[in-house]
Amino acid sequence: MAYEIHIERAESSTIAPEEWHSFCANDPSMNLESETVGVNPKTGETITVSGNETAFWTSPATQQQYYFDYRRGSIAFVYSDEALAKAREIARAFSANIRGDEGEAY
């Protein structure tokens, strides 16, 4: 499993799903999906995950797409300099912190 970074509030105050939906609805650069589709590069099998709350963000600088996945009150993403810059914007909107899987602050 990939090492992830998390946008999270203190344990006593999680980010509500409604807050996440509202943020994504008001940020035209975020595309919230209820279904994610991927292809296994080894087998070619198509894999679909439904019922998630993943938002895809496309970097205006590189046109590369990054995902921000809402899970149980926090938002997870895989590190890159571009994704981290967007994560800081998201964290500010939620008065949240950015932490790695091992608790380190970003």
C-alpha positions in Angstrom: 0.0 0.0 0.0 1.3 3.5 -0.8 2.3 5.9 1.9 -0.4 8.5 2.3 -0.7 12.0 3.7 -3.9 13.0 5.6 -5.8 16.3 6.0 -7.4 16.0 9.4 -8.7 17.9 12.3 -8.1 17.0 15.9 -9.7 13.7 16.9 -12.6 15.4 18.6 -13.6 17.3 15.4 -13.6 15.3 12.2 -14.4 16.7 8.7 -18.1 15.9 8.0 -19.0 14.4 4.6 -21.3 17.4 4.0 -18.4 19.8 4.5 -16.3 17.8 1.9 -19.2 17.8 -0.6 -19.7 21.6 -0.1 -15.9 22.3 -0.5 -15.8 20.2 -3.8 -19.0 21.8 -5.1 -17.6 25.3 -4.5 -14.1 24.6 -6.0 -14.3 24.2 -9.8 -10.9 22.5 -9.8 -12.2 19.6 -7.8 -14.3 16.8 -9.4 -16.1 14.7 -6.8 -16.8 11.2 -7.9 -19.0 8.5 -6.3 -17.3 5.8 -8.4 -13.6 5.3 -9.2 -12.5 3.1 -12.1 -9.0 1.8 -12.7 -7.3 -0.8 -14.8 -4.9 -3.4 -13.4 -1.7 -2.8 -15.5 -0.7 -6.5 -15.2 -4.0 -8.2 -16.1 -5.9 -5.5 -17.9 -8.8 -6.1 -15.5 -11.1 -3.1 -14.9 -11.7 -2.4 -11.2 -14.6 -0.2 -10.0 -15.0 1.1 -6.5 -18.4 2.5 -5.8 -19.7 4.5 -2.8 -16.5 6.4 -2.2 -16.0 10.1 -2.0 -12.9 10.8 -4.0 -12.3 14.1 -5.6 -9.9 14.4 -8.6 -7.9 17.6 -9.0 -5.9 18.4 -12.1 -2.8 20.5 -11.7 -3.0 23.7 -13.8 0.8 23.6 -14.2 1.3 20.0 -15.4 -2.3 18.8 -16.2 -1.5 15.7 -14.1 -4.5 14.4 -12.1 -4.3 13.8 -8.3 -6.9 12.3 -6.0 -8.1 13.4 -2.6 -10.0 10.6 -0.9 -12.5 11.4 1.9 -12.5 8.6 4.5 -14.1 8.6 8.0 -13.6 12.3 8.7 -10.2 12.9 7.0 -8.9 13.3 3.5 -6.1 11.2 2.2 -3.7 11.7 -0.8 -0.4 10.4 -2.1 2.5 12.9 -1.8 3.7 15.1 -4.6 4.8 18.7 -4.4 1.7 19.8 -6.4 -0.7 17.7 -4.4 0.8 19.0 -1.2 0.2 22.6 -2.4 -3.5 21.9 -3.1 -3.7 20.0 0.3 -2.6 23.1 2.1 -5.4 25.0 0.5 -7.9 22.3 1.5 -6.5 22.1 5.0 -6.9 25.9 5.5 -10.6 25.7 4.4 -11.2 23.1 7.1 -8.9 24.5 9.8 -7.1 21.2 9.6 -3.6 19.9 9.7 -1.6 17.8 7.3 0.0 14.6 8.7 1.8 11.6 7.2 0.9 8.0 8.0 3.5 8.1 10.8 2.1 11.3 12.3 4.7 13.7 10.9 3.5 17.2 10.1 3.7 18.7 6.7 
